Amino acid sequence: MNWVSPKHFVPNLTIGAPVIESLRKHTKAYLDCHLMVTNPSDYVEAFGKAGASGFTFHIEVARDNWKELIQNIKAKGMRPGVSLKPGTPVEDVFPLVEAETPVELVLVMTVEPGFGGQKFMPEMMDKVRTLRKKYQSLDIEVDGGLGPSTIDAAASAGANCIVAGSSVFGAPDPGQVISALRKSVEASQIKS
Ligand SMILES: O=C(CO)[C@@H](O)[C@H](O)COP(=O)(O)O
């Protein structure tokens, strides 16, 4: 794909706080917000007010301010999470999980963030296994290329929160795919 990253031109997001606010009027569901942005601090207040449940930022853009960011996310009533890109070592998020005010979720990207429909990277399961061994009760999320053919690898490595796009929205029966994903995670949790 020949795609060049644009510079920021406007401070708004296509699926930003107004979308969360609109959804919140119709559901009590957990709204898990993963902000793939360079300036997550700028969005905490708006997402909190809009009714987001979780706010996940990227470690790659928060190396200098993650402590304040986590505290701010919690102060605004959301669960803080941190995400890491495929090239980022898992050790980089340990301090955030072990902090006095810790993140409550780690999102291991299983594709390069940016586009749906990419191939799952099984080698990222080493990160998931490492996190699960070290932190038994941590929420570990995976995102990218998850579907019926890849869920068992992720679930058996220890992932318990699954983000799935193409496999669900491209299925003739999305509910059936969601059930299959859920079943695999539940079965792995019983075994461990
Ligand atoms: O936002 C991203 C990647 O940037 C992911 O959430 C993907 O969009 C998930 O989609 P599939 O890989 O399941 O199609």
The ligand as an ORCA input file, in Angstrom:
! r2SCAN-3c Opt
* xyz 0 1
  O      -7.630     -0.230     14.519
  C      -7.075     -1.251     14.268
  C      -5.781     -1.296     13.611
  O      -5.304     -0.007     13.578
  C      -7.739     -2.510     14.624
  O      -8.759     -2.292     15.557
  C      -8.264     -3.186     13.462
  O      -9.086     -2.308     12.764
  C      -8.977     -4.451     13.795
  O      -9.499     -4.904     12.626
  P      -9.260     -6.371     12.101
  O      -7.767     -6.597     12.099
  O      -9.973     -7.250     13.053
  O      -9.845     -6.340     10.734
*
